């Protein structure tokens, strides 16, 4: 995907998140984030947006501490979120293509601007699903290409880090296939962080097959990772659900 497409997606997803939050109210519980209310969701995502914007705008080349979210009153919170979201979209849209700044995933794109546009588009899309859960609504599916990219970022980026808790005592293989795009990921599980290879590497202990948008929601733990698309050793799907939270 192009950087401009990530920024456009971020713009749309953030606006939808804010509208859903207005409808639900800041005190509404968020089932997909146990213990959170919509107010917590807005504070978290709004703080992430401001953090990302500062990394790009200031050209930070060292890790930037995550800011503590302020505690605006309930009535002020949606506006505070919208302000930070708009600033992030503007920062990414206006940043020079060759901006240099810190990134934090092992498989980050070579372009820092692409990294942050991509990361914040997915951050916001996933939390938009959280806002929908507060209304008891079905998730609005994301486009297949965007979903495939988000699964790839999750598997080859987040879960390649030492902090990933998806581990098995003995080597196991989890294969994930997007039925609509044809993309396949082979995830090698062991006592070390998962090692994901793009492509089919043969026999797997558990296969997970579904449309990219379903994989996106399920692997980010916003939908149950079960059903007819999960075959073989279902304990590996349960392991993912129990340990893969970011």
N, C-alpha and C positions, 0 to 999 in steps of 0.2 A: 504494500500500500504506500501511497505517496504521503509526505508530511502534511500536505494540505488536506488530504482525506482524513487523517487522524485529527487534525485541528477542527475540521467541520463536524466530525463525529463527537468530539469533546464538547463542542458548542451545543449541539442538539441534545446530547445526553444530560448535560448539566442543566439546561433549561427544563427538560422533562423532569429531572429529579426535583428541581425547585417547585414545579407545578404540582407534582405528586405530594410533596411535603406540605404545601399549602392546603391541599385537599384533606390530607390525613390529620394535620395538626401536630404541633411539636411534642405533645405528650403521648402520641400513639406509639404502641409497642412495635418493634421491628422483629418479626419472628425469625428471619434469617440471620439476625445478629442478636442472640439471646442476651438479655440484660440491657439492651439499648432501646431508646426511644428515638423518634424522629429528630428530636433536638440533638441527641448525641451524634446521629448520622450526619446532620448538617455541620456540627462543630468539627467532626473528624474530617469530612471531605473538604470543608472550607479551609481548614488548616493545611491539609495536603496541597490544595491548590495554591495557597499563598507560599508554601515551602518550595514547590516546584517552580513557581514564577520567579522567586528570588534566586534560585540556583541558576536559571537561564539569564535573567536580567543582570545579575551581578557577575556573571562569568566565574562562579565559584569553582575552583579547581581542587578543593579539598572537601571531604564530607561536611555537610551542613547539618547541624542539629535540628531535629524536628521541633517546631515551635509548639508551645502550649497554646491550646485554643482558648480564646477569651470566653467569657460567660455573658454574652448579650442576653437581654430579656427575651422571652419567648416571641413577642411581637416583632422584635428587631432582628431575630435570627435569620429568617428567610432572606431579608434584604442584605444582611452581612454575607450570607452564602453567595447570593447573586453577584455582589460586588467583587468578591474574590474570584469567582468563576470567570466573570467578564475580564478581569485583569489578566488572568492566566491565558485565556484565549487571545487577548490582544498581544500579550508578551510573546507567545509562540508565533503568532501570525507576523509580527513585525521583526522578530529576531533575525540576524543575518544567518544565512545557510551554514556558514563556517564557524558559528559561535563555538567557543571552547568552554566546557564546564564539566563538572563531576557527574558521573553516572554510577550505578551501583549493582547492575546485574552482570554475571560472568559472560553472558552471550549478548550484551548490549550492542545495538547497531553502532557502526563506526561513527556515525553522525550523532553528536550529543543532542542536537535539536530533534532529530528523528526519535531518539530514545525517549525524551521527555514528552513529545507529542503522543507517541505510542502509549507510554506508561500511563499518562493522565487520561487518555481516551478510555483505556480499559479500566482504570481505577474508577472513573465516573460511571461507566456503563454498568459495572458490577454493583455499585452502590445505588444506581437507579433501580436495579432489580430489588434491592433491599427496601427502597421506598415503596415500590409496588407491593411488596409483601405486607407492608403495614396496612394497605387497603384491601388485602385479601385478593388482589388481582393476579391474573396469570401474567407471567413475564412477557413483555414485548420482545420478540426475538430479534437478535442482532443479525446483520447481514452475514452471509456465509463466509466471505473473505475475511471480514473483521473477526468473526468467531474463530476461524482457523488460526489467525494471527495471535489471538489471545490465548488459545490453548498452547500454541508454540512458546509464547513468552512464559507461561506458567511452567511448562515442563522443562524447557531448556534453559530458562533463566532462574526463576524463583527456586525450583526444586533441584537445581544444580549447586545451590549454596550449602555450605556446611550446616546451616541451621535447619535444613529440611529434616522433619521427623519421620518421613516415610521410609522406614527401614524394615528389613526382614532378617531373621536369624540365618537363613540359608538363601542362596541366590534364587530369585524368581523373576519371571518376565511378565510384564503387563503390556498388552498391545492395544493401542487406541486408534480407531479408524473413523475418519469422517466420511460417512456414506455419500454425501452430496458433493464434496470437493475432491475426494479420492486421497486426501492426505493421510499418511500413516505415521505413527510414532511408536517406537519400541522402547519401553521403559525397563531398564535393568535394575532390579531391586536387590539390595544386599544390606550388610551392616554399615555400608558407606552411603553417602548421599546418592540418590537415584541418578543413573546415567541414561540420558535419553538420546536415542539415535533417530533421525528422521528417515523413515523407510521401514519396510518389513524385513525383519531379520530371521524369519522362520518361525519355529514352534514357540508358542506362548502358553503360560499357565492360565492366563485369564485374558479374554478378549472383550473390549468395550467398543461397540459400534453404534453410531447414531449420527444424525445430522449435526453439522458443526455447531449450530446454535444451541442444541441440547447438550453436547459435550462441553461447550463453554460454560453453561450454567451449572452443570453437574460437577465438573472438575473443580470449579471455584466454590463448590459446596453450597450452591443456591437451590439445587434440585437433588433429589435422591439419586445416587449412582446405582441404580438397580433396574430391573425389568428385563424384557426379552433381548435387549441389546447387550446384556452382560452374560457371557457364557464362560464355562470353565470354572476355575476355582474362585468362587464369589467372595472368599475371605479376603482376597486382594482388593476387591472393590470396597469392602467394609473397612479394610486397613486405610485406604485412601480417605474415606469419609471421616474416619476417626483421627487421622494424624496430619492431613494435608492442609489444614487451615493456615492461612497467611496472616 
